[in-house]
Amino acid sequence: RLEGLSKQLDWDVRSIQRWFRQRCNQEKPSTLRKFCESMWRFSFSLYVFTYGVRFLKKTPWLWNTRHCWYNYPYQPLTTDLHYYYILELSFYWSLMFSQFTDIKRKDFGIMFLHHLVAIFLISFSYVNNMARVGTLVLCLHDSADALLEAAKMANYAKFQKICDLLFVMFAMVFITTRLGIFPLWVLNTTLFESWEIVGPYPSWWVFNLLLLLIQGLNCFWSYLIVKIACKAISKGKVSKDDRSDIESSSDEEDSEPPGKNPHTATTTNGTSGTNGYLLTGSCSVD
């Protein structure tokens, strides 16, 4: 079929292959769209983390996690705590639905599982009045999100040095909070302090099982972050997100074989392309 098209169009086969590759790239999201997606997530993450810190610094269970279980389950549900929970729950529900319309990435399945577990965990802890320890989990997991989205925006804007700095900060905060503070501080109180003060009961087992599942996902993402960091050290910059929705172009696509003169694309509306389609290479960074 390629040879037949080559004869009909008076193009060489290589040019036709390039045209089909670049036509497929038109379905991929633009940098502007990805920047806008990261921008609204950055705004929400910064707001909800700031609100969580301001709320928790006034609570006794931030400084002594045993207060999460004193007088359980007869603990009052304050207005601030209720608002914090509803805000987080609505955000994860929005991510659940928007995941099908937003930019599709390689980790679609793992993120879908994460959203399901997060929604069920937030709802379960609210119904069982485990909201005190739930606020610690939420605030801890929100701490690194704003830095990640800021690093993405810097990358889309071509500010590579700022992107590298923000990514290093994100990696340090993520690994410290989710592989250090979360198991040693939060899981310690849900597994051991609660056992000592309240004792095990059916909901206790379900709650801790969900938290351990979240920790498993944290380990998986930490592995990806370390992998990206190792590549960054070898290349001198953060060049690619392993969960990117766009694969980097092959060497074949970017280079022409010697002795061949590819068809010269016409210019349509000021953009280089064929039939109005842009002939720009795909972005290799998410």
C-alpha positions in Angstrom: 0.0 0.0 0.0 2.9 2.4 0.8 4.4 1.7 -2.6 1.0 2.3 -4.3 0.6 5.6 -2.5 4.2 6.5 -3.4 3.5 6.1 -7.1 0.1 8.0 -6.9 1.5 11.0 -5.0 5.0 10.9 -6.5 6.5 10.8 -2.9 9.1 8.4 -1.7 7.9 5.8 0.9 9.9 7.4 3.7 8.0 10.7 3.3 4.7 8.9 3.4 5.7 7.1 6.6 6.7 10.4 8.2 3.3 12.0 7.2 1.4 9.1 8.9 3.5 9.4 12.1 2.9 13.1 12.3 -0.7 12.8 11.5 -1.1 10.4 14.5 0.7 13.0 16.6 -2.1 15.5 16.1 -4.3 13.4 18.4 -1.8 13.9 21.2 -2.4 16.8 23.7 -0.7 20.1 23.1 1.8 21.7 25.6 -0.8 24.4 26.4 -3.4 21.9 27.3 -1.0 20.0 29.6 0.1 23.3 31.2 -3.5 24.3 31.9 -4.2 20.9 33.5 -1.1 21.2 35.7 -2.1 24.8 36.6 -5.5 24.0 38.1 -4.1 21.0 40.0 -1.3 23.2 41.3 -3.8 25.8 42.5 -6.0 23.3 44.3 -3.1 21.4 45.8 -1.5 24.5 47.2 -4.8 25.7 48.6 -5.9 22.4 50.2 -2.4 21.8 51.7 -2.3 25.3 53.2 -5.8 24.9 54.6 -4.8 21.5 56.1 -1.7 22.9 57.8 -3.6 25.9 59.2 -6.3 23.6 60.5 -4.1 20.9 62.0 -1.7 23.2 63.8 -4.6 24.0 66.2 -5.4 20.4 66.9 -3.9 18.3 69.7 -3.6 15.1 67.5 -1.0 16.8 65.2 1.5 17.0 68.1 0.4 13.8 69.9 -1.2 11.1 67.6 -2.6 9.2 70.6 -5.3 12.0 70.7 -6.7 10.4 67.5 -8.0 7.5 69.6 -8.8 9.0 73.0 -12.6 8.8 73.6 -13.1 7.1 70.3 -15.6 6.9 68.6 -17.3 9.7 70.6 -15.3 12.5 69.1 -17.0 15.7 67.9 -17.0 16.5 64.2 -16.1 20.2 63.9 -17.1 22.5 61.0 -13.5 22.9 59.9 -12.9 19.2 59.9 -16.1 18.5 58.0 -15.2 21.1 55.4 -11.7 19.7 55.0 -13.1 16.2 54.4 -15.7 17.3 51.9 -13.2 19.4 50.0 -10.8 16.4 49.6 -13.6 14.0 48.8 -14.9 16.2 46.1 -11.5 16.6 44.6 -10.9 12.9 44.3 -14.3 12.4 42.8 -13.5 15.0 40.2 -10.2 13.2 39.4 -12.1 10.0 39.1 -14.4 11.4 36.4 -12.0 13.7 34.7 -9.4 11.0 34.3 -11.5 9.7 31.3 -11.4 13.1 29.5 -8.0 14.5 30.7 -4.7 13.6 29.1 -4.3 9.8 29.1 -1.1 8.6 30.6 0.6 5.2 30.9 -0.3 4.8 34.6 -4.0 5.2 33.9 -4.8 1.9 35.6 -2.7 2.6 38.7 -4.1 6.1 39.1 -7.7 4.8 38.7 -7.0 2.3 41.5 -5.5 5.1 43.6 -8.6 7.3 43.2 -10.9 4.4 44.1 -8.9 3.6 47.2 -8.7 7.3 48.2 -12.4 7.8 47.8 -13.3 4.7 49.7 -10.7 5.5 52.4 -12.0 9.0 52.9 -15.6 7.9 53.0 -14.9 4.9 55.3 -12.9 7.0 57.8 -15.6 9.7 57.8 -18.4 7.2 58.4 -16.4 5.4 61.2 -15.4 8.8 62.7 -11.7 8.2 62.1 -11.5 11.7 60.8 -8.7 12.8 63.1 -6.1 10.4 61.8 -7.7 10.8 58.3 -6.7 14.5 58.3 -3.1 13.5 59.0 -3.1 11.1 56.1 -4.7 13.7 53.7 -2.3 16.6 54.7 0.8 14.4 54.5 -0.1 13.2 51.0 -0.9 16.7 49.8 2.5 18.1 50.8 4.4 17.2 47.6 1.6 17.6 44.9 2.0 21.3 44.4 5.8 20.9 43.8 5.2 18.3 41.2 2.7 20.4 39.3 4.9 23.4 39.6 7.8 21.4 38.1 5.6 20.3 35.2 4.6 23.9 34.5 8.2 25.0 34.5 9.1 22.3 32.1 6.2 23.2 29.7 7.4 26.8 29.9 11.0 25.7 29.0 12.5 26.9 32.3 14.7 23.9 32.6 16.8 25.0 35.6 13.7 25.9 37.6 12.1 22.6 36.6 15.2 20.7 37.8 15.2 22.5 41.1 11.5 22.0 41.7 11.7 18.3 40.8 14.6 17.8 43.3 12.5 19.5 46.0 9.5 17.4 45.0 11.5 14.1 45.2 12.9 15.0 48.6 9.5 15.9 50.0 7.7 12.9 48.4 10.2 10.3 49.6 10.6 11.8 53.1 6.8 12.1 53.7 5.6 8.9 52.1 8.4 6.5 52.8 9.5 8.0 56.1 6.9 10.1 58.0 3.8 8.2 56.8 4.9 4.7 58.0 6.7 5.9 61.1 4.1 8.4 62.2 0.7 7.6 60.7 0.9 3.8 60.3 2.4 3.6 63.8 -0.6 5.2 65.3 -3.2 3.3 63.2 -1.6 -0.1 63.8 -0.1 0.1 67.3 -1.4 3.1 69.3 -5.0 2.4 68.2 -4.6 -1.3 69.1 -3.4 -0.3 72.6 -6.1 2.4 73.3 -9.1 1.1 71.4 -8.3 -2.4 70.4 -8.9 -4.2 67.1 -12.4 -4.4 65.6 -13.7 -5.1 62.0 -13.4 -1.5 60.8 -9.9 -1.3 62.2 -8.8 -4.1 59.9 -10.3 -2.6 56.8 -9.0 0.8 57.5 -5.4 -0.4 58.0 -5.6 -2.6 55.0 -6.5 0.4 52.9 -3.6 2.4 54.4 -1.2 -0.4 53.6 -2.4 -0.5 50.0 -1.8 3.3 49.8 1.7 2.7 51.1 2.3 0.1 48.4 1.3 2.7 45.8 3.7 5.2 47.5 6.5 2.7 47.1 5.7 2.2 43.4 5.8 5.9 42.7 8.9 6.4 44.7 10.6 3.8 42.4 9.5 5.9 39.4 10.8 9.1 40.9 14.2 7.5 41.7 14.3 6.1 38.2 13.7 9.6 36.7 16.3 11.1 39.1 19.0 8.6 38.0 18.3 9.5 34.3 18.4 13.2 35.2 21.9 12.7 36.8 23.2 10.9 33.7 21.7 13.4 31.3 22.1 16.6 33.3 18.4 17.5 33.4 14.9 16.0 34.0 14.2 14.9 30.4 11.3 12.5 30.6 8.5 11.4 32.9 8.3 7.6 32.9 4.5 7.9 33.1 4.3 10.3 30.2 1.4 10.0 27.7 3.8 10.7 24.8 6.6 8.5 23.8 9.9 10.0 22.6 10.4 9.8 18.8 12.6 7.2 17.3 15.9 8.0 15.6 14.4 6.8 12.4 11.6 9.3 12.5 14.0 12.2 13.2 16.6 11.4 10.6 16.4 10.8 6.9 18.4 8.1 5.1 21.2 9.4 3.0 20.6 9.9 -0.7 16.9 10.5 -0.3 15.2 13.8 -0.8 11.9 13.8 1.1 8.9 15.6 -0.2 8.9 19.2 0.8 5.8 20.1 2.9 3.8 23.1 1.9 2.9 25.9 4.3 -0.7 26.3 5.3 -1.9 29.3 7.3 1.6 30.1 8.3 2.3 26.6 9.7 4.5 23.9 8.1 2.4 20.9 7.3 0.6 18.8 4.8 -3.2 19.3 4.4 -2.9 21.7 7.3 -1.4 19.3 9.8 1.6 20.5 11.8 4.8 18.8 11.2 6.2 19.3 14.6 7.9 16.5 16.6 6.2 15.2 19.7 7.2 16.5 23.0 9.1 13.9 24.9 8.4 15.3 28.4 5.2 15.1 30.4 
